[in-house]
Amino acid sequence: MEYMSSLVEQRIQEAMAKGEFDNLQGKGQPLELEDNSHVPEELRVAYKLLSNAGMIPEEMVVKKEIVSLRDMIRLCQNPDEQAVLKKKLTEKELRYKMLMDARGLQQSPVFQQYESKILKKFEGVE
């Protein structure tokens, strides 16, 4: 394995010396890294595949927005802005619950246990 790694590094160095990386699209621009911390580790590959295919379920999108809103509320110093964010959070949580109820997933005790673990992870309790 070490041989393969050194071979790859050698090829990269050769390509750099030849200037093959000089005109790459986005050169000098910051990388757009995806924040997939809201997705459990064991589901990240599946999430990435669905995301690349444009097939992310709405409940995942809404859940991500909920996590972001909670972070924003936690960091917000302005009480007026906090009130607006809390209202948005309530709306998103309601939408999420409706989506889950429509799928019949809220009734399952297994799902409720899983959801509480996920929420604890999102909130940094675990």
Helices and strands as residue ranges (DSSP letters): H 2-18, G 41-43, H 44-52, H 58-75, H 79-103, H 109-122
